[in-house]
Amino acid sequence: MSNDNKTGITFTVYMRHEGRVTVPKELRDAYNLKEGDLVECQIRKIK
């Protein structure tokens, strides 16, 4: 992994139906994320 993939990125999303969240397409493309990939998430309510 490159340093960019290890440090990651912070972004804001809204909680959707049944607790789902969506990673923006621009980030999925930038990180080459595909269905079935395991990603690390950190949750913090900001509003």
N, C-alpha and C positions, 0 to 999 in steps of 0.2 A: 504494500500500500504506500501511496505517496503521503507526504505530510498533510496535504489538503484533505485526504480521506480520513486521516487519523484525527485531525482537529475538528472536522465537521463544520456545521454552520447552524446558526440560530435563526428560526423563522416563526411567524405567528400564524396559527390556523384556528378556525372555529370548530367546535365539537359538532359532529353531524349525527344523523339518525343512528340509534343504537350504539353511541359512543365512538363512532368512527371518525378518524381525521384523515385528511388528504395532504400528501406531500405535493407541493406545487410542481407542475410539469417541468418548469425550467430547472428545478433542483433535481428531479428524477433524471432528466437528460444529462445534466452536468455531472452527476455521480453515477450515471449508467445504471440506475436502479431498475430492477425488473420484478415482476410478480414472483414471490417465493424467496426473495432476498431477505436476509436477516439484518435489521438495522437497529441501532441503539437510540432510544428516545429518552428525553428527560422532560418531565411534566411539571409545570409551575403555572398556577392560575394567575393571570395578570389583570383581570377585570372583575 
